[in-house]
Amino acid sequence: MFDDFDDSDAGSEDFFSQTDIDETLKKFNQLNADQSIFFSEEEIEALSYHFFLNNQHKDQMKIINHGLYLYPNKIDFLIEKASILCMSSLYDDALNLILIAKSTEPYNAVIHKMEGEILADLDRPAEAEESFILALEFAEFEDDEFVVDIYNSYAQLLSQNEEVVKANKIIEKGLKRFPENEILFNQLALNFISNSLFDQATLYFKRIIDSNPYSYLAWYQLGRIYEITDLKDLALEAYEYSSLSNKDSKNAFFNLAGLYESKGEYNKAIENYQQCIKNNGDVYPYICIARCYLGIEEPILARNYLKKAQGLEDIIPEYNYLIGYSFLTEKQARKALPYFEKVYKEDKSDFAALKGILTCYSDLEKLIEIEHIYNGLKLENKEIIHENWKELASVLYISELDALLEDLIFEIQTISEYKDDLNCVLNVIKFDQNPSNKNKEVIMSRLIHNFEDTLESVKLFCHTLIDDDEEFKNMIQIYQST
C-alpha cells in the first residue's frame, strides 16, 4: 500500500543564499545577452544547482559549458556536464566525458561511481561492476552517504541482472559498515521484490530477526513483504514490532496507519500517523490525518489538520480534494466546488476532481451542467467514462438523471469485462427502489461470493442498507474481521 514515506522539501535551496542566486542570475542574463562575463567557481556551482532544482537543464548546460571555458581543468564541471547529458539519455556522450575525467583523476571515487551508473544504463553490466568495485576501493575518505549510494547502485545493477544472492552480499558488506542504514535495508528488500522472490524474502528477514529480535528495520521490511503479498494481518504485526523496537521508525508507523485506515479503523490510523510527525518537515501525515477525520465525518478537524500542510496545496491534488470533500460533508457544495475545479482545470484526466464537481452540481441541483459534462465526456474522453463508470452512474442515479443513467448502462453493457459488476449494480438499484426480502437475498448472496465489489456497489447506490439494516451490517463485520 505505502512505500517509504518521505516528504522532505526537495525544492529548498539552503545550500546557497538567495542573495547569491539573485546576483548570479543577473550576471547569467548578461551572459545570455552575449556579454563577456566572469564567474567565480562558486557562482557557477550555485547557478548549476539552481537550474537543476528548477528543471532548467538548457540553462544548466550553458553555465557549466561557460565554467569549463573559464576553468578547463575543473573536473567537477566535467562530471556535472556528464550528469546533465545523462538526464537527456545521452549516455555515450556522457561516458566520453567521464573517460576524460578518469584519465586526469584515476583515483576519484565519484568518477568511477558515475562511470558505473552510465555503463549500467548502456547495458554493459560487467564493465559497470568493475567501475563500482573501484569506486568502493577509492571511497575511503568520502562521506557515508556517498559510500552507501555506491553500495546501493552496485546492488541494483546485480539485482536487475537477476544476481540476487550476489546483490544481497554487496548490501550485507555495506551493512557491516552502516548497520542501521535504512537505504541499504530498502535495497535489500528490493533485491527480492524486483525479482518476485517473496518467499525467499520472508525467510531472509526472519533469519535476521532471529539473530536480532530488535532489528526494527528487518521487522519493517518483513512487513512490506507481507503487505505486498496481501498478508495484511501479518504485515500489521510486523510493523507494530518495528514501531515497538524503535519509536523513531517513521515508515513503520506510516504503513501501520495506512493499514488501519484501509480497515476503516480511523482513530488507530490517526494515532499512528501522528507518530510519523517528528519534525517541522513532516507535513504529509497531516493530509493523511485529515483524510481519516473525513472518514469519521469530522470535517472541521480535517480542515484544521490540512492547514498544517498548507505548503503542499499546489503540489499534492489530494490537499484540495480533501478540503472540497470536507465542505461536501457539511452540505456546503458552493464552498466545495472551487477546490475541485482548481484540480480539474490542471488535469482533465483526474476523475476524483471531476466526481467532486459533479457531486457539487448534484447537491446544487445544477442538472443541466451535469448533462453538459457527461455529453462532453462521451465526445472527447470515453475512456474516463469506461474506467469510472460505476462512480459516474452513482452520481447520475442520485441526481435522478434517468435518461443519462440508461445511456451509460447501455454503453457499459457492450463491454464484457463489466458484465458481472453491472449486474450487481442493477440488483442494488432494484433493492433500493423496492427493498423486499427477495431483492435483499440476491445482494446478500452476492456479498458472500464477491464481498469487495458488492460492498462498493451498496455504498454507491444504497447507503441506507449499510446504515439501517442490522443483518447487512453484521455480515460486513464478519467478513471484515476474517
N, C-alpha and C positions, 0 to 999 in steps of 0.2 A: 504493500500500500504506500508506504513512505520510504524514500531513500534518505540518506543522511541529510539532516536539516542544517542549513547554514544560510543565515540572512544577513551576513556582513555586508557593509556598504561598499560594493565593488567600484563605485564611481568616485570615491574620495580621492583627493589629491594632496594628502598630508605630506607626501614626500617633498613637495616644493611649495613655497608660499605663493599665494595668489598674486601678490605684487610682482614677484619674479616672472610669473606666467604672463601677466599683463604687459610688462615691459618687453619681454622677449617676443610676444605676439606682434607688438608694434614693429619690432625690427624685422620679423618674418614678413610682414606685409610690405615692408620696403624691399625685401629680397624678391618678393613676387612682382614688384614693380621694376625689376631688373636693375636695382641699385646695388652697388658693391658694398656689402655689409660684413662686418667681422662679428663672429660669435665666439664666446668662450666655450670650452668643452662642457662646462656645467649648464650653460644656456641651451646647447644642442640637446643634451640629455633631458633637460626639463621639457623642452618643446616636443621631443620624440615621445616622452611619456604622456604628455598632454594629448597629443594627436592619437596615440594608441587608445587611451581611455575613451576618446570621443569618436572612435572608428574612422578617423580621417587618415586613411592609410597612404593616400597620394601625397598629402602634406608631410606625413611622417617620412616617406621615402625621400621627399625633396630636401628636408632638413638634414637627414642622415647623409645623403649624397653631398650636400654642402659641407657637412662635417668631415667627410672623407677628403674633400678638396682642400679644406683648411688643415686637416690633421691626417695625412695619408697613412701614417704608421699606427693609427689608433685602432687596435684590434677590436675593442668593444663596439666601435661603429660598424666594423665589417661584420661582426656577429649579428648586430642589430639589423643590418640590411638583409642578411640571410634570413632572419626571422620574419621580416616583412614579406620577402619573396615566398616563404612557406605559407603565409596567410593567403596568398593568391595561388597556392598549389604549384608554384614554380620551383619544384624540388631540385631539378637538375641544376638550375642556375644557382640556387642556394647552396648546393653541395660544392660547386666550383669555388664559391667564396669561402666556404669553411675549409676547403683543402688549402687555399692560400693562407688563411689564418693559422692552420695547423703547421704549415711549413715554417711559419715565423715563431710560433709558440707551441712546440710539440708536446709540452707537459701541462698544457692548460686543460683542466678537467671540464670546464664549460664548453670548450670547443669539441672535445670528444663526446660529451653528452649530446650536444646538438647534432653532431655527425651521426650518432647512433639513431636519433629520432628521425632524421631525414632519410637515412638508409632504410629504416623500418617503413616509412611512407612510400619508398621506392620499391618495396617488397624485395629487399636484399637482406634477409634475416641473419645470415651467417656473418656478413660484414658488420651489420648493426651490433651483433652480440660482441664482436671484438672491440668495437668503439665503447660500449657500455663497460666492459671489463677494464679498459684503460681509464675511463672516466672515474670509476671507483678507485683505481690504483692511485690516481693523481689527485684525489679529492680529500687528502688527509687534513688539509688546513681550511677546507671550505666549511661554510656554516651547515648546521644539522639539517635544515630544511632542504638545502640543495642536495645533500647526500641522500636523504630519504627519497627525493624526486628521482635520483638515478636508479635506486633500487626499484622504485615503482615502474619507471619506464622500461627497465630491463625485464621485469616480471611480466609486464603487459605484452612485450614482444614475444616472450616464450609462450604465454597463455594463448595468444592469438594464433600461434602455430601448434596448438594442442599439446605443448610440452608442460602439462600441468604440474607434474612431480618436480621437474626442474625449476619451474616458476616458483613453486612453494619453497623450495630450498633457498632460492635467492632472497625471498621475503624473510625467511627464517634467519638468514645471516643478518639482514637488516634489523630484525627484532632483537638480536643479541646485543646490538649497539643501542637500539632505541626500543626497549621492551614495552613501553606504554604508548606507542605511536599509533594513533587512530588511522592515519592514512595507510600505513602498512597493513594493519588488520583489515581495512576495507579492501585492499588489493588482494589479500589472501582469500577473502570471500569471493571476490570477483573472478579469481582464477577458476574456482569451481562453477560459479553461476554462469559465466560466459560459455562454459563447455557443458552446461546442463548436468553437472555431476553432483546432484543434490544429496544423494545417499552418502557419497564419499565425504561431502562437506559436513554433513551431520556427524559422522563418525570422527572426522578430523577435529572439529571444535569440541566434541565431547571428550576426546583424549586430552586436549589442552586443559579443559575444566577439571578432569580427573586429577591432573598433576597440580592444578592451581584453581581450587574452587572459587577463589575471589577474583578471578580474571574477568572484570566487568566487560572488557572488550570482546572476549570469547563468548560470554553469555549473550552480548548484543548481537554478534554475528550469527550465533546459533538461532536467535530469534528471527533474524532476517530470513534465514534459510527456511525455517518453519513457516513464516508468513508467505513467502514466495510459493511454497508447496501447499498452501491453503490449510495448514495445520494451525489455525488461529489460536486455539486454547494453549497449545504448547508454546507458540510464539509469545503469547501474553505472559506465561510463566517465566520464559527466558528473559524477557525484557524486565520483568519485576526483579529477578535475581540480579540483573545488571544494575538496575537502579539502587538496589539494596547494597550492592558491593561498592558503589561509588555514587555519592549524592550529586556529583557533577556530571553524571552520564546523561548529558542533554539529549542525545539521539535516542537513548533507551526510553526516557520519559516521553519524548515526542512520539515515537512509534507506539508506545503503550497507550498514550492518549488517543492516537488515531484508531487503534483497535477498539477502545471503549466507545469512541464516537460512532464507529461503524455498527456497534451493537446497540446503539441508542442509549447508552449509559452516560449521559451528557455531564452529570455532576462529577463522576470519576474522571472523565476526559478533561474537564476544566482543571481539576486538581493537578493532573499530570502536565497539561500544557503550561500551567503556571510554574512548574518546576524547571521548564526549559528557559525561563527568563532569568539569565544570570548576570546580564549587564545591559547597558543602555542600547546596545546594538541589536539585541534580540527582540525584534518587533513583530516578526511574522506570527509567533504564537498568539499574539493579541487578536489577530484575524481569526485564528482557529477557535479561540475562546468565544469570540463574538458569534461565530457560526454555531457553536454549541448552545449559547444562550438563545439563539433563534430557535434551536431545536426544542427548547423547553418554553418557548414563547415568552421570552423576556427581552423585548425589543429595545427598551431603554438601556438596560445593562449591555446589550450587544453594541449599541452606538457608543456607549462610554468607553468600551474597550477598543472600538475602531478608532476613536480619537487618539489613542495611544500609538496607533500605527499609521498616523496620517501621512508620514513620509512615503508610504507605499501607494498612495492614492493614484498616482499617474503611472505606476509600474505594474501593479497587480490588479487586473479587472475585477477580481473577486471582492476587493475592497468596496467598489461601487455597487456590485450586486447586493452585498450584504446590507448596505445602507438602504438600498431600494427595498429589499425584502423586509427589513425591519419596519419601514413605513407601511408596507402592504399588510403586515401582521396587525397593525393598528388601524387598518382600513383607511389609510391616507394615500390613496393612489396618486393624487396630484403631486404630493411631495416625492413619491417614489419614482414617478415617470422620468424626470430629468437624469437620474442616475443610470437607469437602463439605457436611455437614449445616448448618453455620453459614450458608453462602451460599444453600443451597436454602431454608432457613427464611425468609430475607429476600426471595427471589424464586422463586416456584414455576414460573416460565416458563424458568428457567435450566437448560437441558438439560446443559450441561457439568458443573454440580454434581450433577445427578441421575445422570448416567452414572458419575461418581465414586462415588456412593453404591451404585449397582447393581454396579459392579466390586468394591467392598469386600465387599458381601454375597456375591458370587460366590466371591471368594477365601476368605471365612469359611464358605462352604457354607450360607449362610442363604437357601435357595432359596424357602422359604415367603414370606419378606419380599419377594423379587423378584417373585413371583407376585402378592402383595398390591399392590405398586406398579403393576405392569402393568395389573391389573384396574381399579385406581383411575383410571389414565390413560384407559382405554377409556371409562369412565363420565363423567369430568369434563373431560378435556383430550385429545381425539383428535387435535387439531391438532399437539400436540407429538410424538405418535407418527408422524404422517404426515411432518412436517418432518425428523425424525431417525430414520426407520425403519431405515436401514442400520446405524447405530451401535447402536441398540437390538437389532436382530437379531443383531449380533455378540455382545453380552453374553448373549443367550438361547442362542446356539449354543455359546459357550464353557462356559456353565453347564449344558449338556445338558438344557435345558428344552424338549424337543422339541414338546410339545403347545402351549406358548405360541408357539414359533417358527412352527409350522404355522398357528396362528391369525393371527399377524402377516403371514405371507406371503399367506394368503387375503385379508386386508384390503388389502394393497398391490396385489394382482393386479387389484383393482377400479378402480385409478387408472391411466389410460392413460399419463400422462406418466412413470410409474416403470417401465413395462414393460421397456424395454431394460436399465435398470440392474438390475432384479430378475433378468433372465436371466443377467446377468454374475455376480451374487452366487451364483445357483444353480449355475452352471458352476464357480465357485471352490470351493464346498462339495463339489460332486461330485468334483473333483480331490483335495480334502483327505481325503475318505473313500476314494477309490480313485485313488492317484497313478500312473495309467497314462500312457503317452506320448500316447495318443489324447486323453485328457482334458486333458493339458498343452497339446497343439497348439491346442485350442479357445481356451485362455486366451492363448497366445502370439499367435494370430491377432487376437484382440480387442485385445490390447495395442498392436499396430501401428496399428489403426484408431481406438482410443479409449484413449489412454495414461493420462490422469489418472484417469478413473473406474475403469478396470481395476486400476491400481496401488492405488487406495484400497481396492477390494474385497479384493484379495490381502492387504493389510496387516491388514485387519479379520478375515478369515476363514481365512487360511492363511499365517501369517507364516513358516513353515518354507520355503516356496517362495523367499522373498527371502533367507533366511539360508543355505540349504543348496544351492540349485540354481545352479550357475555360469552356465549358459546364460541363465537368467532375470536374474541379476544383471548380466551383460554387456549384455543387451538394455536394461535400465534405464539403465545408464551411457551407452549410445549415445544414447538418446532425451533424457536429461537434459543431455547436452553439446551437443546441436544447438539 
